[in-house]
Amino acid sequence: MRFSSIVLALFLVGCQSQGGSIYRAPSQQNEVACLAGTATGAVVGGLVGSTIGAGRDRTLATAAGVGIGSVAGNQLSC
């Protein structure tokens, strides 16, 4: 359950990057950095949240950690 919460949050929160050619313009490089920061924040937040509580409280803390971490990572990298 915990892993699926983190994976779902990674898909729902963050910047979208566009695929295409090998060369990436500066704005596309920024989007990749933004996505990486968001994903890293979500993972770290989920790991920190998973250490809090037990049972359902742990699941809620993990979900909150993923959300807060992804927003923090997004703000720091974008």
C-alpha positions as semicolon CSV with decimal commas, in nm:
position;residue;x (nm);y (nm);z (nm)
1;M;0,000;0,000;0,000
2;R;0,277;0,241;0,094
3;F;0,471;0,187;-0,229
4;S;0,159;0,238;-0,441
5;S;0,088;0,567;-0,259
6;I;0,433;0,694;-0,344
7;V;0,410;0,584;-0,707
8;L;0,067;0,743;-0,744
9;A;0,191;1,069;-0,595
10;L;0,487;1,077;-0,833
11;F;0,251;1,053;-1,127
12;L;0,005;1,310;-0,993
13;V;0,242;1,579;-0,867
14;G;0,516;1,754;-1,055
15;C;0,623;1,918;-1,374
16;Q;0,565;1,760;-1,710
17;S;0,861;1,728;-1,941
18;Q;0,830;1,699;-2,315
19;G;1,007;1,426;-2,507
20;G;1,155;1,470;-2,848
21;S;1,501;1,529;-2,983
22;I;1,828;1,452;-2,808
23;Y;1,913;1,823;-2,786
24;R;1,722;1,997;-2,514
25;A;1,674;2,369;-2,505
26;P;1,745;2,542;-2,172
27;S;1,375;2,554;-2,088
28;Q;1,344;2,178;-2,139
29;Q;1,653;2,118;-1,923
30;N;1,487;2,325;-1,654
31;E;1,175;2,108;-1,676
32;V;1,385;1,793;-1,636
33;A;1,550;1,944;-1,328
34;C;1,208;2,045;-1,199
35;L;1,073;1,693;-1,243
36;A;1,381;1,540;-1,079
37;G;1,350;1,774;-0,779
38;T;0,982;1,697;-0,743
39;A;1,037;1,322;-0,761
40;T;1,329;1,333;-0,518
41;G;1,128;1,541;-0,273
42;A;0,838;1,297;-0,295
43;V;1,060;0,997;-0,228
44;V;1,240;1,162;0,064
45;G;0,913;1,289;0,208
46;G;0,756;0,946;0,175
47;L;1,050;0,782;0,350
48;V;1,038;1,032;0,635
49;G;0,660;1,000;0,663
50;S;0,680;0,622;0,672
51;T;0,879;0,638;0,996
52;I;0,591;0,807;1,179
53;G;0,307;0,621;1,347
54;A;0,172;0,272;1,284
55;G;-0,105;0,118;1,076
56;R;-0,340;0,366;0,915
57;D;-0,161;0,660;1,076
58;R;0,161;0,551;0,906
59;T;-0,016;0,536;0,570
60;L;-0,154;0,886;0,619
61;A;0,185;1,015;0,735
62;T;0,350;0,860;0,429
63;A;0,096;1,018;0,195
64;A;0,138;1,355;0,366
65;G;0,517;1,319;0,346
66;V;0,497;1,246;-0,026
67;G;0,276;1,548;-0,086
68;I;0,479;1,789;0,126
69;G;0,810;1,653;-0,006
70;S;0,705;1,685;-0,367
71;V;0,590;2,043;-0,319
72;A;0,912;2,130;-0,135
73;G;1,126;1,962;-0,402
74;N;0,932;2,142;-0,673
75;Q;0,980;2,480;-0,505
76;L;1,353;2,423;-0,456
77;S;1,426;2,301;-0,808
78;C;1,189;2,502;-1,029
